[in-house]
Structures are given as structure tokens and as C-alpha cells.
Amino acid sequence: MADVAVLSLHTSPLTQPGSGDAGGMNVYVRELAASLAQAGVDVRVFVRRYADDLPERVHVEPGLEVIHVPAGPVDLPKEDLPSIVDEFADGVAAYLAERPADVLHANYWLSAVAAHRLKHQLDLPLVATFHTLARVKAEAGDAEPLARAVAEADVIGCCDAICASNPVEAEQLVAHYAAPPERIELVPPGVDHAFFSPGSQRGARKGLGLDEAPTALFVGRIQPLKGLEVAVRAVAESTTPGLRLVVVGGASGVEGPPELARIQQLVAELGIADRVDFRPPQPHHHLSSWYRAADVVLVPSRSESFGLVALEAAACGIPVVAAAVGGLRSLVEHGRTGFLVEDRDPVEFAARIDLLLASPELAAQMGADAARRAETFSWSTTAGRLRRLYDDLKVRTLLECR
């Protein structure tokens, strides 16, 4: 079995999603690493040390440990992390000198830049999962530094394998970065069905202290990319009496606090302050109760490589109304498991919400179909695909930079 060094420079699988820069990528790295370990792969996750009181190593379970690598000041803002990529790579290299790995698997572009250097330094195959892409975000109006897009292109040109979560992301890699299709591996994320499964709405609401008002749910980091404004305006446009919006998540990144303040001001201006309920980030496995408590889950992101929130909601049997962007296009079956909204139009979001709340039978059928489709996504399947890929790369000639 392979010994894999997973690089996750800027975000730790041990931190709580929905706060700071922690989100779907944290869940991805944690769940995938655990499933790989359970499949017999030795996994070390290398994370930049982000607090003074962190232990050097955290043994999570047999075959899986998280290693905190010193690189720059612990409180270094995410925007300044490119300056310490080489220092992080040096730290990882020191650990790998003591105990070599068979494969490098980088998550996000910062880790990919570090892993690209290590590939040549240590003569190891490189697998990369980008999670988001600068040129795709720019198309959606979220500009990234030019240096990021250039770095992504350099790494993609030298990756031995590139993981895409769905065919849409694979097409984006080819269209925007000229990635060779034969080196793209479709490796969709999974969902933990032990936690995320259909259950009693009434029981979930009672446990969370919610009344029986019709409920739309937004789960995620509060930043412009995630489109909370669209959800708020949709609730204001809705004709469903008493509809409330529950927002579970916290401000994220430099743009997070001003975005939260802007959204709160918008809520007041729209006169719906009594119908928008802000809740702090929750432990990941607790989110299942929030999904079950909802009538509909809203995912109005500007761009989304996959859409883990949409998958988790589906697994809980809740229909999703989502922006018709990125991976959400292939994850949500329009008219069957939920609705896709072009151009992220709040009026259209409101119309779909109202339709679901006015048609309990339709909502129930969509939720049941969504849950059945979600059953096809599992972390063990994802881990199995990657384990086979790692074993193949161990004996394959490394790709030379183009």
C-alpha cells in the first residue's frame, strides 16, 4: 500500500468548517484522509502551523496523522501565505527525509506550488486537487491575483494526475488551463451516510429550538463568493407567509467581516430582520440536524467546484435550490432533486422556494430522489479510486514539466 503525503498548507482538517477559512476543503481532506487510512493507506497530512499551542503531530487514528509545519508567523493572513510556500516545502521535505512517502497529494494551489517543488526535489509523483481555480473564479467576478493563475498553470503542466470532482470541473481544467484530459481523474467527494441521512424534521427542529415556521437554510462561510445576499433577497421576494432564513456559518477571510456587516444591513433595509436567523458555525456532524430541520436548502454561490453542502442536504432528503454554476450543474438534477437557477436571480430563487413550500408532495418526492442519488456518493468509494491511482503512480514514469 502507498504511503501518501497530503499537503494542505492553508487549512487544517482538524478545524471546524464554517469559520475562518475552514469550509468544504477541510471536510474533504479530513474525510478522505480517514477513508484512505481505513483502506490501508498510510496518510500524513501536512498543515502550516497556525497557532502556538498546536502539537507537532496529532495521531487521528491508525494510519492517519496531522503534522503541523512551522512556516511564517502563526497569525499570517491567508493573503500573505504565498510568501512562505518555500518555507513550508522545506519543512515538509525535512519530515519526508526522515520517513519517505510514495506519492504527494496537494490540496489547493498553495499546496500544489509547494508539492511541485518537492516532486522534483524528491522524485515523487504529484497528484493535485485544486478545489477552486483562479480563472474560473474570475469568470464569476471574483478576481484572483494573476500570480495564482500562472502558478496553477505551471503545476497543472507537471501534475502526474489532476483530480476533478465532476465532468464540469474537468472541462474547466481543459478549457482554462489546457490540462491533458488523459491525466484528469474524476474523483467525486463523498458523504458520511452515518450522519447525513433522512430523519424527522419535527425532531430536528425540537432539538435545535426552532418552531414550525417554513424554513430555508444557508450553510457556509460568509463571503461574497458564497452568495448569501441572493438568499436574503430571495426570502424578501418570497410570497410564502412567515418564511424564515436560517444562516449557519461565520465570516471568512478578509472580505468576511465587511460582507457580514453588509448582509446584516441589507436584512434591516429589507425589513426582514425578524425572519433571518444567524447561527454560528457548527461541528460538521451536527449539520445533519440543521439540514433535516429545513424545508429547502439554498446554495447561491457565484462559483462552486462541487458543492458539498448540496450533497449533504440531498443525503438528508432535503431538496436544494442552487445556482446553475460549476459542479452544482451535475450534482443537482433540475426538476428532480431540486432546482438550478440561472444568473443567480433572487426572484427565481423565491419562485422555486415558494413552489416547494406550496407543494409538499413535490418537495417530498424531490427529497426522496435526492437521498437516493446521494447514496451513490461515499468516501470509501472515493478513497478506493485514489488508492488505485496512488499504486499506479508508484510504478509509472514521472511526467516531465512541459
C-alpha positions in Angstrom: 0.0 0.0 0.0 1.1 3.6 -0.7 2.5 6.0 1.9 0.9 9.4 0.9 2.0 12.9 1.9 -1.1 15.1 1.7 -0.3 18.8 1.6 -3.0 21.1 3.0 -1.0 24.3 3.7 -3.6 26.8 4.4 -6.4 24.9 6.2 -6.4 22.0 8.6 -8.7 19.0 8.6 -8.9 19.4 12.4 -10.6 22.9 12.3 -14.3 23.4 12.3 -15.8 24.2 8.9 -17.8 27.4 8.5 -15.4 29.6 10.5 -12.3 31.5 9.3 -11.0 29.9 6.1 -12.4 26.5 7.0 -15.0 25.1 4.7 -15.7 22.2 2.3 -12.0 21.6 1.7 -11.5 20.9 5.4 -14.2 18.3 5.3 -12.8 16.9 2.0 -9.3 16.4 3.4 -10.4 15.0 6.8 -13.0 12.6 5.4 -10.8 11.4 2.5 -7.7 11.0 4.6 -9.6 9.0 7.2 -11.2 6.8 4.5 -7.8 6.2 2.9 -6.3 5.2 6.2 -9.2 2.8 6.8 -8.4 1.3 3.3 -4.8 0.6 4.4 -3.1 3.7 3.0 -0.6 5.4 5.3 -1.6 9.1 5.3 0.3 12.1 6.7 -1.5 15.5 6.3 0.9 18.4 6.4 -0.6 21.7 7.6 1.1 25.0 8.2 1.3 25.7 12.0 -1.3 28.3 12.6 -1.3 28.6 16.4 1.4 28.5 19.1 -0.3 25.8 21.2 -0.6 23.2 18.4 1.2 19.9 18.9 3.7 18.9 16.3 1.8 15.8 15.5 -1.8 14.7 16.0 -2.4 11.0 15.7 -6.0 11.0 14.5 -6.5 7.3 14.0 -4.4 4.3 12.9 -2.7 5.2 9.7 -3.5 8.9 9.8 -1.7 11.7 11.4 -1.7 15.5 11.0 1.7 17.3 11.2 2.0 21.0 11.9 4.8 22.5 9.9 6.3 25.8 11.1 6.2 28.3 8.3 6.0 32.0 8.9 4.2 33.8 11.8 1.3 31.7 13.1 -1.2 34.6 12.5 -0.1 35.3 8.9 -3.1 36.3 6.9 -4.2 34.0 4.0 -3.4 36.7 1.5 0.3 36.6 2.6 0.7 32.9 2.5 2.4 32.8 -0.9 5.4 34.3 0.8 6.0 31.2 2.9 5.3 28.4 0.4 9.0 27.6 0.1 9.5 27.6 3.9 6.5 25.2 4.1 8.0 23.0 1.4 11.3 22.9 3.2 9.6 21.8 6.4 7.7 19.0 4.6 10.9 17.9 2.9 12.6 17.6 6.3 9.8 15.2 7.5 10.0 13.2 4.3 13.7 12.8 4.7 13.1 11.0 8.0 10.3 8.9 6.5 9.8 9.0 2.8 6.5 9.0 1.0 5.4 7.3 -2.2 3.1 10.0 -3.5 2.4 13.7 -3.0 -1.2 14.8 -3.0 -1.7 18.6 -2.9 -4.9 20.4 -2.0 -5.4 24.0 -3.2 -3.0 25.9 -5.3 -0.7 27.0 -2.5 -0.1 23.4 -1.5 0.3 22.5 -5.2 3.1 25.0 -5.6 5.0 23.5 -2.6 4.3 20.0 -3.9 5.5 20.9 -7.4 8.9 21.8 -6.0 9.0 18.7 -3.8 8.1 16.5 -6.8 11.4 17.4 -8.5 13.4 17.6 -5.3 12.4 14.2 -4.1 11.5 12.5 -7.4 7.9 11.7 -6.3 4.7 11.6 -8.3 2.4 14.6 -7.9 -1.4 14.4 -7.6 -3.3 17.7 -7.2 -6.9 18.6 -6.2 -7.3 22.4 -6.7 -10.8 22.8 -5.2 -11.1 26.2 -6.8 -9.4 27.7 -9.9 -8.4 31.3 -10.3 -9.6 31.6 -13.9 -13.0 30.1 -13.1 -13.5 32.4 -10.1 -12.5 35.4 -12.3 -15.3 34.5 -14.8 -17.7 34.6 -11.9 -16.5 38.1 -10.8 -14.1 37.0 -8.0 -10.7 38.2 -9.3 -7.6 36.4 -8.0 -4.0 37.6 -8.3 -2.5 36.9 -11.7 0.3 35.0 -10.0 -2.1 32.4 -8.8 -3.4 31.6 -12.2 0.2 31.4 -13.5 1.2 29.1 -10.7 -1.8 26.9 -11.3 -1.0 26.6 -15.0 2.7 25.7 -14.1 1.6 23.0 -11.7 -1.1 21.5 -14.0 1.5 21.2 -16.7 3.6 19.0 -14.4 1.0 17.0 -12.4 1.1 13.2 -12.8 -2.7 13.3 -12.1 -5.2 16.0 -11.5 -8.3 15.2 -9.5 -11.6 16.7 -10.7 -14.8 16.3 -8.7 -17.1 16.2 -11.7 -17.1 16.5 -15.5 -17.8 20.2 -15.3 -14.6 20.8 -13.4 -12.7 18.5 -15.8 -13.9 20.6 -18.7 -12.8 23.8 -16.9 -9.3 22.4 -16.4 -9.1 21.6 -20.1 -10.6 24.9 -21.3 -8.8 27.3 -19.0 -5.5 25.5 -18.4 -5.1 23.1 -21.3 -4.9 20.2 -18.9 -4.4 16.9 -20.9 -7.7 15.0 -20.5 -5.9 11.7 -20.0 -4.3 13.0 -16.8 -7.6 14.1 -15.3 -9.1 11.7 -12.8 -12.8 12.0 -11.9 -12.8 11.6 -8.1 -16.0 13.0 -6.6 -16.2 13.8 -2.9 -18.4 11.6 -0.7 -20.8 12.0 2.1 -20.9 10.3 5.5 -24.2 8.5 5.4 -23.9 7.5 9.1 -24.6 11.2 9.9 -26.2 12.6 6.8 -29.4 10.7 6.1 -33.2 11.4 6.1 -34.8 11.9 9.5 -37.6 13.6 11.4 -38.0 17.3 10.6 -40.0 17.8 13.8 -37.4 16.1 15.9 -34.6 18.1 14.4 -36.5 21.4 15.0 -37.3 20.5 18.5 -33.6 19.6 19.2 -32.5 22.9 17.7 -35.1 25.0 19.4 -36.8 26.0 16.2 -40.5 26.5 15.8 -42.6 25.2 12.9 -42.2 28.2 10.6 -41.3 27.3 6.9 -37.6 27.3 6.8 -34.9 27.9 4.1 -31.4 27.1 5.1 -28.0 28.6 4.1 -24.9 26.8 5.3 -21.4 28.1 4.6 -18.8 30.7 5.1 -20.0 34.3 4.8 -18.0 35.8 2.0 -19.1 37.3 -1.3 -18.3 34.1 -3.3 -21.0 32.1 -1.4 -23.8 34.5 -2.4 -25.7 34.9 0.9 -27.1 38.2 -0.5 -29.1 36.2 -3.1 -30.6 34.0 -0.3 -31.6 37.1 1.7 -33.2 38.8 -1.3 -35.0 35.6 -2.2 -36.6 35.4 1.2 -37.6 39.1 0.9 -39.2 38.3 -2.5 -41.0 35.1 -1.3 -44.7 35.1 -1.0 -44.7 32.2 1.5 -46.1 33.6 4.8 -43.7 33.6 7.6 -40.7 32.1 5.6 -37.5 32.4 7.6 -33.9 32.0 6.5 -31.5 30.3 8.9 -27.8 31.1 8.2 -25.3 28.7 9.7 -21.7 29.9 9.3 -19.3 32.7 10.1 -17.4 35.4 8.4 -14.5 34.1 6.3 -11.3 35.8 5.2 -10.5 39.5 4.8 -13.8 40.0 3.0 -15.9 38.1 5.6 -16.5 40.7 8.3 -17.5 43.5 5.9 -19.7 41.1 4.0 -21.4 40.0 7.2 -22.0 43.7 8.1 -23.3 44.4 4.7 -25.7 41.5 4.8 -27.0 42.4 8.2 -27.6 46.0 6.9 -29.4 44.6 3.9 -31.6 42.4 6.1 -32.6 45.5 8.1 -33.3 47.6 5.0 -35.5 44.9 3.5 -37.5 44.7 6.8 -36.9 41.0 7.4 -34.7 41.1 10.5 -37.3 39.0 12.3 -37.1 36.4 9.6 -33.3 35.9 9.2 -31.7 33.8 12.0 -27.9 34.0 12.1 -26.3 31.0 13.8 -22.6 30.4 14.5 -20.6 27.6 12.7 -21.5 24.2 13.9 -19.5 21.0 14.3 -19.7 19.2 10.9 -21.7 16.2 12.0 -24.2 18.5 13.8 -25.1 20.0 10.4 -27.3 17.0 9.6 -29.9 18.2 12.2 -29.9 21.7 10.5 -30.5 20.1 7.1 -33.3 17.9 8.4 -34.9 20.9 10.1 -35.1 22.8 6.8 -37.8 22.7 4.1 -35.3 23.7 1.4 -31.5 24.4 1.3 -30.2 27.3 -0.7 -26.8 27.2 -2.5 -26.5 30.6 -4.3 -22.7 30.5 -4.9 -21.0 32.5 -7.6 -18.9 29.5 -8.4 -18.6 26.0 -6.9 -16.3 23.3 -8.0 -18.5 20.6 -6.4 -21.0 21.8 -3.7 -20.6 19.6 -0.6 -23.5 21.4 1.1 -25.8 20.5 -1.7 -24.7 16.8 -1.5 -25.1 16.7 2.3 -28.6 18.3 2.1 -29.6 15.8 -0.6 -28.4 12.9 1.6 -30.7 14.2 4.4 -33.6 14.1 1.9 -33.9 17.9 1.5 -34.5 19.5 -1.9 -31.9 22.1 -3.0 -32.3 25.3 -4.9 -28.9 26.2 -6.2 -27.1 28.5 -8.6 -26.6 26.9 -12.0 -22.8 27.1 -11.8 -19.8 24.7 -11.7 -20.3 21.3 -10.1 -23.8 22.2 -8.9 -24.9 21.7 -12.5 -24.1 18.0 -12.4 -24.9 17.5 -8.7 -28.5 18.9 -8.7 -30.8 17.3 -11.2 -33.1 20.2 -12.2 -36.7 19.4 -11.5 -35.9 16.0 -9.9 -33.7 16.5 -6.8 -34.0 20.3 -6.7 -33.8 23.3 -8.9 -31.0 25.1 -10.7 -31.3 28.9 -11.1 -29.6 30.7 -14.0 -27.9 34.0 -13.3 -28.5 33.6 -9.6 -31.7 35.5 -9.8 -33.3 36.1 -6.3 -36.8 36.3 -7.9 -36.3 32.9 -9.4 -34.9 31.5 -6.2 -38.0 32.9 -4.4 -40.3 31.3 -7.0 -38.7 27.9 -6.6 -38.8 28.1 -2.8 -42.5 29.1 -2.9 -43.3 26.2 -5.3 -41.7 23.7 -2.9 -43.4 25.0 0.2 -46.8 25.2 -1.6 -46.4 21.6 -2.9 -45.5 19.2 0.0 -45.8 16.2 -2.2 -43.4 17.6 -4.8 -40.9 18.5 -2.1 -41.2 15.1 -0.5 -40.6 13.4 -3.9 -37.7 15.6 -4.7 -36.2 14.9 -1.3 -36.6 11.2 -1.7 -35.0 11.3 -5.1 -32.2 13.4 -3.8 -31.5 11.0 -1.0 -31.4 8.0 -3.4 -28.9 9.9 -5.7 -26.7 10.8 -2.7 -26.4 7.2 -1.8 -24.1 6.8 -4.8 -21.5 9.1 -3.2 -19.4 7.7 -0.5 -15.9 8.5 0.9 -14.9 4.8 0.8 -15.6 4.8 -3.0 -13.5 8.0 -3.4 -10.7 6.5 -1.3 -10.8 3.3 -3.3 -10.3 5.3 -6.6 -7.4 7.2 -5.1 -5.7 4.2 -3.6 -5.6 2.6 -7.1 -4.3 5.8 -8.6 -1.5 6.0 -6.0 -0.5 2.4 -6.6 -0.4 3.0 -10.3 1.7 6.2 -10.0 4.2 4.4 -7.8 5.4 2.4 -10.8 4.7 5.0 -13.6 7.5 7.2 -15.0 7.1 10.7 -13.7 5.8 13.3 -16.1 8.3 16.0 -17.1 7.3 19.6 -16.9 6.1 20.9 -20.2 
